[in-house]
Amino acid sequence: MIQLFCRFPVLFGLLSLLTLAGCEAGNQPGTDTQKPADSEATVVDLSYDFSKDTVYWVTAKQFEKETVAEGETEAGFYYSAYNYSAAEHGGTHIDSPIHFAEGKLTVDKIPLEKLMGPAVMIDVSEEASKDRNYLISIEDIEGWEKANGEIAKGTIILFRTGFGAFYPDAEKYLGTANRGDDAVSELSFPGLDPKAAKWLVENRSPNAVGLDTASIDHGPSKEFAAHVALMTNDIPAFENVANLDKLPAKGFRIIALPMKIKDGSGAPVRIVALVENG
């Protein structure tokens, strides 16, 4: 354990903040935001619940939960257990690079240090409110930097389109409540312009990118060029990220821990933000 912390000092710092946040008095289980007394950070949950209401890609298997046991046993104690099944890509999840780039990282091989560290939030919700298929541009990123400073190498970059307000209403969130192959052409939501994705790769080298829609590419995309630009460079993406409206533009860190599916192209992920107090 000591060797792990020496090798990854950022991990030690993040876990120290998280330990403080979890151990101090004042936690309210089940809330999206927790601000424990005297802690160094407010913890914001950026993940949606997994349930029958979880939004999945229109061609993907949806979440199913089967009751194995639930109730008092013959021995007199309570016992519950469940089976579940679902596609990798649905709800708050990670796209590992191999999802769109042959030979690149599978979800179990993504280095943990790429999934935790300093983060920023770029808000394009005003623009997206005027255009459901808005493409987040290089100019949006440069405008954020003009106000907040240049994004450092290795930062986790989150984009807020405002579409999280529609979740889990599939028709409002995805542009369609239909499912199956025919529904793909009906998808309508904002995403990252492939030119902006390429610009980030070449100029900012982020550790990961995420947003509050169902895909890094916007709904009408057929080529998924933003995915390709990021993932051919081993940059993973978070999709269906929750509660971005609760984050500042900067001054927070991310911990994102996906299910460790061997050779997986993606996985459900629990993402938390540690927002610096003060």
Buried (B, 14 or more C-beta within 10 A) or exposed (E): EEEEBEEBEBBBBBBEBBEBBEEBEEBEEEEEEBBBEEBBBBBBBBBBEBEEBBBBBBEBEBBEEEEEEEEEEEEEEEEEEEEEEBBBBBBBBBBBBBBBBEEBBBBBBBEEBBBBBBBBBBBBBEBBBEEBBBBBBBEBBEEBBEEBEEBEEBBBBBBBBBBBEBBBEBEBBBBBEBBEEEBBEBBBBBBBBBBBBBBBBEEBBBBBBBBBBBBBBBBBBEEBBBBBBBBBBBBBBBBBBBBBBBBEBBBBBBBBBBBEBEEBBBBBBEBBBBBEEE
